[in-house]
């Protein structure tokens, strides 16, 4: 009771302090739907919304947290039937169905404000459909190769930078009785990560985006070259066996137990790897190697975003919340090592001292000149993503079926993009 | 005499009173019929209608005639997802029926009076009580290529390891086996109750005539179990066609779509994370409905002829 009183008093005080310069007091209800259902992100979000609430004491904020996987299917129901004022989602093509159905609010006005336009410019492209912006990003994270430093040292290997070095390293790892890479393709998208990198490194960012956009044939020789590179690794026995049976989490123990040396993953893999006992001396990160020396390096960096449904009731407060979530201070806090442990999108924010975040930030800001992709299942339309990732999985198990797989994908392309 | 005059003088009965006998059953049926119409019959027609449209579930639906069915046809011709799903559905239908003889066998085994038989019966019935999701998880671990019991066991004989759920040729059979576990228990319980009703005098008579073992089972016991067999057949067919949860839990239709059945494929194209083809999903639902219709007609027909026989 006492603490509540104190907090309310504090809130009122803060509210008063901010009330003077504020344009108008935000009132009414603000409902926020979150897909950050894991304990740490959930707490982070709740704290951030708490801080927003302190600044706007007259606003009655209601938070609903939905399981991350369930959210992906529930979003179409609640956007049409029972829309919140703010909802989390993902950038790029992943938001297209909702944008095209008119379910997301156009927030180009926010992007016209210098605060956002200048500081979030790096993700403007990913938030743009039909020349308008449909949400603001609050976090993103790098992808790359996380590897067991101690195994590399034991075998006398160093971080590779070229495709030849990568393969030479892998040959030695396989020779030592390990797999080079762990992966769990049961839920398909992990194979999409490999395809992203192999294709971007073989054919470049623009080609990759054209392929995701359905502008290039899947039976193009350049696509075949990507798969030929992939096949080199598969034929070496680079990937763990039976990966089609595992989820990405179930594939972690192979790396922890030293049966596999590396994992091509997003930065979210670091936390479980640390939790299972790997120290920072054992765990390190390198950027996916160059394959075709003529193409600029480009990276996957999936961005998570806030949107305002068109059916939202309190759009004024929702816009204020989006501004708040995009601010450099908030992005610094929510992305630090104690919270999300990811990268802030706002250029004015500071990145946590964590070595992986520092390396990732460095890589994305200075060594990804080709462009930044969202991830295969966010860049390609949902249907194409599904069919193609199934094809990638099949290819990883039966590389000889490639021609059949590609002709199937080509048929799907002709149907999906019209 | 006086009585009749009194009757004729009485007020004419209300329409309801006169037709009470005829109306009452309909009144009792009304809630059921209403719900059946709203939640079963109407959606069937809605699905038919929806299957003629292209619709992402969010925006405007576009009428495209029979295009969805055409696509299904080409998927069939190309040996694509639809072909695989339909094939798997047939495998399910055929192999799931194994639950009936297996259930009968266990029921015969358990139909004796020894100390503690109730415990054994409940142990055998146990898998039917637990959720399909749990069954799926248990079997997923059982099949696990590295630490699963199956491969540990095969390892003792120097065989394996086999990755049942990761092999596109084995995966459907692996899931069916998981499904058979609870389904056998279900058939067993049906037969156990059926066996209670078997007429001991007929058994006695058969024994006097020298019938034993298989002949006794085939000519005396089984004919009396016909109603149980019929119900077991019905629930097993329905179970096979509903084989959605196990697939969803164990493989998500994988690897690369080789364990899909129509019900799962429908969910995938229409409602899953990457699915936005409501019309196409509806077209698959219509095909599934047609398959079910064959069985429904057969069930209704055999029930009808049974009623008539009595």
Interface residues (C-beta under 8 A of the other chain):
Chain A: X69 X72 X73 X76 X79 X80 X97 X98 X100 X101 X102 X103 X185 X186 X187 X188 X241 X242 X244 X245 X377 X382 X383 X385 X386 X390 X391 X393 X394 X397 X408 X411 X415
Chain B: X56 X57 X58 X59 X71 X78 X80 X144 X145 X146 X163 X165 X166 X251 X252 X254 X255 X256 X257 X268 X271 X272 X273 X274 X275 X276 X277
